[in-house]
Amino acid sequence: MTSDTRRQVDLAAVTALLREVGDLHHRAYRITDGEHADWATWYATWLVELSELPQLLGRDVVRSELVHVLVEAGREPADGVPWEETYARRIAERFTA
């Protein structure tokens, strides 16, 4: 797909979902103050199975592929940008390409 035909994703909505899953994860793992070695799988499962992410992207999302995108986004320097915005951008880029 060219950039002209690429589906426009509501980045604010994806960002809001990421903020929501982050809050839920932190509550679920409150005993460890949110620390969880397999956080990306937890996030991806929730995003694929329990959120509107597939509808926002306009396609099915394979959990393992989303885990990869989340882990890769986590390796990017923050540069003062909220993590949710960086992750939303990377998700939109990967799943609308």
Rosetta blueprint (number, residue, H / E / L):
1 M L
2 T L
3 S L
4 D L
5 T L
6 R L
7 R L
8 Q L
9 V L
10 D L
11 L H
12 A H
13 A H
14 V H
15 T H
16 A H
17 L H
18 L H
19 R H
20 E H
21 V H
22 G H
23 D H
24 L H
25 H H
26 H H
27 R H
28 A H
29 Y L
30 R H
31 I H
32 T H
33 D L
34 G L
35 E L
36 H L
37 A L
38 D L
39 W H
40 A H
41 T H
42 W H
43 Y H
44 A H
45 T H
46 W H
47 L H
48 V H
49 E H
50 L L
51 S L
52 E L
53 L H
54 P H
55 Q H
56 L H
57 L H
58 G L
59 R L
60 D L
61 V L
62 V L
63 R H
64 S H
65 E H
66 L H
67 V H
68 H H
69 V H
70 L H
71 V H
72 E H
73 A H
74 G H
75 R L
76 E L
77 P L
78 A L
79 D L
80 G L
81 V L
82 P L
83 W H
84 E H
85 E H
86 T H
87 Y H
88 A H
89 R H
90 R H
91 I H
92 A H
93 E H
94 R H
95 F H
96 T H
97 A L
